[in-house]
Amino acid sequence: MTNTQESGAESPPLLCLGETMVLLTADDGPLEENSHVGIHIGGAESNVASGLAHLGHEVEWFSRVGDDPFGRIVRDFLRTRGVRLDRVAVDPGRPTGIYLKNREAESSRVFYYRSGSAASAMGPDDLRSLSLESRALCHVSGITPALSATADALMQQLLIDRPVPELKVSFDVNYRPALWPRSIAAPRLLQLARGAHIVVVGRDEAEVLWDTERAEDVRRLLPDTPHLVVKDAAIGATHFTGDSVTFEPALMADVVDPVGAGDAFAAGFLSGLVRGLGVSQALRVGHLMAGLTLQHVSDLPALPPAEAILSVSRLGTEEWADIQLTSDHLKNLNVLLPEGHAHVR
């Protein structure tokens, strides 16, 4: 096992931890109708890291990758997105995971080839090298505990045993039925969520896991979580902190591919919290990041400048409600800003 230590500088305050794989998909239509596929990368936690880096934060991603072309593709791409890879481990004996996305009409289905991957060998020992005591926030997801017993033990230590009690941990539930059955996932994901400072969960996945129909039902399961966000797809997101409840409507948006939008939302919302923005604006930054990601087949499309995203998030209620994102906005968000707002060149 080798480590790709890249910098002697201080550890970035933000850390994202979890598996990233290479994504193979056709740009248009199902795989069986295409003789060529595009190579992208996808991983919930590195998607969040990339989004945070785009929004101007210093962020590190940790995982294990294979000593293979796919592992190099993952690392090279994340470097270009401004993500630090100081401690990524390269495994000479296990491969980098891959997955295929099959797109049909307005839906897509994902096929995973990740069993025995390098990332599945992550375990509690990895935490000792991550300088957790110097971090302001560590972001993880419910995908990691499903990868292996050792990866689950890592999550146990990070979220339940809490070796660094003051470390704030963000947890995106991210239930993947293909990785583990509901009967096992539901109680385990709830236990892990209860150990987090920030929890992000989809209303639909919460209903599948815990039979909760409304955001308020999820809050009853997680009454002490300092920041709980329940996303309701195209409707909006509800934030709970203490006795305060904030709802922010989602944006109208064309949908090219929905995969990756949840990670983009998490990146935007976490950026808002780290910046000290109000909850409503933090939710809006999340909605903008998600809506822009919906416009592209890749989980990590090129995005407008962070300043433009933040400017649009400050629009008035009526102006916000009138926004409909299209693929054109991946290049230019300035058209959404009325006179009197700062435009970004």
N, C-alpha and C positions, 0 to 999 in steps of 0.2 A: 504494500500500500504506500503510495506516495502522496505528498501534500503539495499543493500548488501555491504556497505562500507567495504573494505578489507584492506586498508592501510592508515596510517597516513602520508606517504611520500608525497613529492611534486607531483603535477599532471604531468603525462608524457607530453612531448611536442607535441606528436601526438595523435589525437583523431579521432575515426571513430564512426559514429552515424547512426543507422538504424536497421531494423528488421532482426533477425536471427530465422530460423525455423529448425525443425527436418526434415531430408530427409529420406524417406523410399524408397528403391530401391532394385531390384534383382541384383546380381552380374553379371548375364548373361541372356540375353533375356528378353522378355516382362513379365510384372507382372503376367498375367493370366496363364503363363506357369511355374510359380514358387510358391511353397508353403511356402517359407521362404524369408524374405527380410532382407537386412542389414540396420542398423541404422547409419546415418551420420548426420551432420549438414550442413546447407547452408544459407548463407545470404551475399549479396554483400559486405556490409561494414565490417562485421566480417571476411570475406574472405581476404579483403585487410588488416585488422588489423593483421591477422595471418601471412600473407605474409611479412608484415613489421617487425613483431616480429622475424620471422625466419631469416630475413636479418640483424638482430642485433639492431633494433630500440626499444626504450621504447615507447609503444603504449597502449592506453586505448580504450576500446569499450563501448559505452553506448546504452542501449535500455531498453525495458520493456519486461519481460517474465512472464509466468503464474507460479503460485505456484503449479506446477505439475511435474511429472517425466521428461517430455520433457524439461521444463525450467532448471531442474537440469542437464540434459544431455548437454544442450547448455553451461551452465556455467562451468561445469566440463571439457568439452572438450577444451574450449577456454583457461582455466587456464593451461592445459597441453601444449598448444601451446605458452605459454609465454605472453599472452595478459592480461593486467590489466582490472579488472572489478569493479573498486572502487565504482561506483555509479549506477550500474545496479539495476533497480527497479523490485521488485517481486509483481505481482498483484494477490491478492487472489480471484478475481472475474472473471478474463478473462483468457482464455487459451493461451498457447504458440502455435503459428501457426505451421502447418505441411504441407509438400508437398510430392508428390510421383513422381518419375521419371520412365517413361516407356520407355525402350530401345528396339528398333527394328533395326536389321542390323546396319547401320552406323548412324542412327538418333535417337533422343530421344525426348519425349514429356513430359512436366511437368504439373502436376495437383495440384493446390493450394487449401488448406483448411485453409485460414487465415482470413476470414471475422470475425470481432469482436475480433480479437486477442489482447493480452496485448499490443503489440507494436503499434497497431492502436490508442491507447489512448495517444501516445506521443503528446506533444504540446509545445507551447512557454514557459510555465512555467518551463519545464525541462531545458532550456538553462541556467537559473539562477544558477543552482547547478553545472554547468560543468566547472567553472573556465576558461572561454574562454580567459580571458585577459592574462592567463599564457601559452597559447598554441602557438606553432609555426605553426601548420597546423591542420585543421579539414576537414576530408573527409566524404562526403555524396553522395547520388545518387538520381536519378530521380524516384526510386521506392518509396521513403518515401512520397512525396506529393500525391501519388495515394492511400495511405492507408486510409486516413480519412481527414475530414476538419481540425481537430486539428493538424494532422501531416503536412498538407500543410501550415498551419499557422506558424508552427515551421520553415519550410523551408523559408517562406516569411521573417521571422524575421532574420534568419541567413544569407541569401544571398542578400536580397533586403534592408531591414531596417538596417542591419549591426550594431548590438549593440556594437561590438568591431571592429571598422573600420580597425585597423591594422592587424586583424586576416586574414591569408591566408586560403581560403576555396577551397578545391578541389571537383569538381563535375563530377561524371561519369553519363552520361545521362541515360543509362540503361532503355530504354523504354520497358515496359511490356504491350503488347496489351491486355492481359487477365485482367489487372487491370483497364484500362481506355481507351476510344476510342481515336483515333488519333485527332479527331476534338477538343477535350479538351486538350489532352496531348501536341500537337505540340506547340501551343502558350505559354502554361505554362512552358514547359521545356526550350523553347528558352529564356523566360524571366528570369528563374532561372539561366540558363547557363551564361547569360550576367552579372550576379552578382558575378561570381566566378573568382578567380585568376588563377585556373587551370581547364581546361575542357578536359575530355576524352570522345570521342564518336566514335562509329563505322560508317564507311562510309555508310554501308547498312541501319543502323537505321536512320541516318541523311537523307538519301534519302526517306525513308518511312515517316518520320516526316515532312521534310521541302523541299522535291523535289530537293535536292542538289545531283548532280551526281558525283562530284569530291571533293577532299579535299579542293581545292581552292574555291569552291562554299560555303563550310561550313565556310571558313575563312571570306568570304564576309559578312556572317550573324553575325560573331563574330569577328569584326575587331580589337577590343580593348582588347581582352583576352590576358593577359601576356603570358600564356602557353596554347596553344591549340594543342591537339593530336588527329588526325583522323586515326583510325585503319582501315585497309583494309584486314581483315581476314588473309589468308595465304600469301598475297602479301607483306605487310609491314605496317609501320606506318609513318605518316608525322607530323612533329612538326612545329608549327608556333610561333614565338615570334618577335614582331615588324615587320620588313621587312625581317627577316631571316627565311628560310625554310630548314628543314632537313628531309630527308627521310632515313629510315633504314629498309632494307628488313627483312621479317620474316624468321624464320628457317623452313626448311623442317622437318616435324614431323609426326609420326604415330598418328592416332586419335582413342582413345578408347571412349572418351566422351567429347564433346566440352564445356559443361556447367561448368562454373567456371574459364575458361581460361581468360576471359576478366578482371575479378577481380584480377587474378594473374598478368596480364600485368600491371594493375594500380598500384599494390603494388610494382612491380619491378621498374616501371618508377618513382613513387614518392620517392622510396628509393634512386634512382640515383640523383634526384633533391636535396633531403635533404642532401645527402652526398657531394653535390657540384661537382658531375661528369659532364663531358661534355654531351650535349644533345644526341649525338650518342650513347654513352655508356649507358646512362640512358634508352634509347629506347631498347638497346640490353638486359639489365637486365630484362626489361619488356617482351621481346620476349622469353627469356630463362624461366622465371617463367611461362609464358603461355604455352610454348611448353611442359614443364614438367608436367603441370596440365592436358594437353590433354591425357597423358598416363594412366589416372586412372579414375575410375568411380566416385570417390569422388571429391568434389570441393577442398578438402584440403588434398592431399596425403602427405606422408612423403617425404621430399625433400633432395637433397644433401646439404652439408654444404654451408653456405653463401659464404665462401672464395672461394669455387670451382666455384660457379655461377659467382662471380665477376671476377675470373681468366679467365673463358671462354669468358666473355663479353669484355675482352681486346685483344682478338685474332685479327690478321690482317684480312683485307677485304677478301682475297681469302680463308683463313682458316675458317672464319665465314661462307662464302657462301657454303662450303663443308659439314657443319654439317647437320646430319639428326638424330633427337632425336627419341629414342625408349624407351620402358619401362625399358630397362637395365640401362638407364641413371638416373632413379630415385634413383639408388643406387650409381652410380659412374660416375661422369663427368670427372674424371681425364683422361679417355681414349681419350677425345677430345683435350687434351693439348699436343702439340708437344714438342720435346726436347727444353729445354731452358726456359720453363714456369714453374712456381711454381706449384707443385702438393700438394693436400691437403689430409692428411691421416685421 
